């Protein structure tokens, strides 16, 4: 079983990387391995479907660069493949006076990242975009949109296979052995030889990386995001997307309202530490996943630093009243009975030894192996650009 490149992980980033490599070098034999029975089951499949504009990210960061480039590529790909999407715009709303400096900083980042036609809103102008929203100031971001990322990933896969790329499902990588001029990749079904491995394993990217890099300077910590949905008769309260001003010290955007491309309005997500890397329910638990987190010195420092924020998130997870109050800061008319339990996703958040929640994309390159170790939001929006970047790193060895 000989391949030129094997990509581990059939999520949107792994598929985009495989597709870009095949487009650039169609003669190479490339395989995508996915442990599930279907592609895009986890982070991609549980994504809220927002096409991010790039307004939040530090200018010059990988997130900023890849989001802006990936945004354009994603729109072109959707148009080319007839994938439904809509650039409906969103508003970011300040509800407290102390949020105003952070709101202005977000706008300035957007300008530095090349966004045009951002509009400052006063309390009355907010209602021109969202009549039921309450805030003291806001920003309208016209570039933001909505799409179904699972459908995007499926189209990536179709394009990859049309170029004679291979995808093997229900096959889990259990070991990797490196030799001078090749890599031996062992799964629960067979053994492959390849010249290059690209690790896009998402929630398990650190464990795959640790198979060859024993002193890996990070650990994946899973955060579950839980959603409610607005009842059909209350969907009129939200026209498009409404976001709060995020906590600048915490790498999550806060509970918000999102119109889905398939219909309906989502409210959420929160961000709670998950006791299982693929734990979509409150009671899901995996001993190894918990042990890996609590024995990592960086996680203990994160818990100490953010314990108050973490407690609030947990409380909101268990209390529908608390969740409702957070949503009412943006849309006061929303009531507890208007919300029905929705889905959940688990975000792979890399944490370093010093207690830093790594805020940027992180891609580590070794001989014969590329590890995509941190690719949280906006990775789906950025997927084509990340895929291009990963492809360029891999193909320079051929």
Order of alpha helices (4+ residues) and beta strands (2+ residues): beta-alpha-beta-beta-alpha-beta-beta-alpha-beta-alpha-beta-beta-alpha-beta-beta-beta-beta-alpha-beta-beta-beta-beta-beta-alpha-alpha-alpha-alpha-beta-beta-beta-alpha
